[in-house]
Amino acid sequence: QVQLVESGGGLVQPGGSLRLSCAVSGSRLSINSMGWYRQAPGNQRELVAVITAASTTYADSVKDRTTISRDSAKNMVYLEMNSLKPEDTAVYYCNVVINWGARRGTYWGQGTQVTVSS
């Protein structure tokens, strides 16, 4: 029912930039948080950034060159990164936590590949 669709991934040169987008389906959603995670081959999935109504949080490895933002009216979240490094290469996943009354649900996108290479 709830679907997350990411876009904006692809091949980027070292030092370049990207802007990922994630659209969340549904109307009248009570969204607790929206975020981006990534997973490189052989590594665990890790938090990149998360945004709530009150705050934003970034992983130390990206905080100086990353901005997360959202458009609440459109149920969208964005991730902007610059000064990209080869170690940023990973599948990036959109995440959303939705409040359903007293319960919460966690949802994931299908992932979008980001490759940083010359």
C-alpha positions, 0 to 999 in steps of 0.5 A: 500500500505504502510505496517509496520510489527513489530517483536520481542515482547513477554514475558520478565522477569523484568531486561531483554532486548528486540529488536523490529524490524519494516520493512516498505514496498516500495522502493524509500521512502522519510521517514521523521521519524520513531518511536515507540509508546506504549499503555497499557490497560487503558492508552493513546498511548504514544511516546517511541522514534523517529528518524529522519535524524537529531536527536533522541528523547526518552520519559523520562521514557525510555531514560536511557535504550533505543536505537532507530536506523534505517537502511535506505537502508532496510527501517527498524527501531529498538528499543532496551530496557534493564532493563525492568520493569513491567510498560513497558508492552504494545502493541508497535506500529511502526510508519513512516511518509513518504514524498509524494512530498508536502504531508506527510502520517502517517502509523502504524504497527499492534502492537506487545505485550511486556509483562514484568513479572516473 
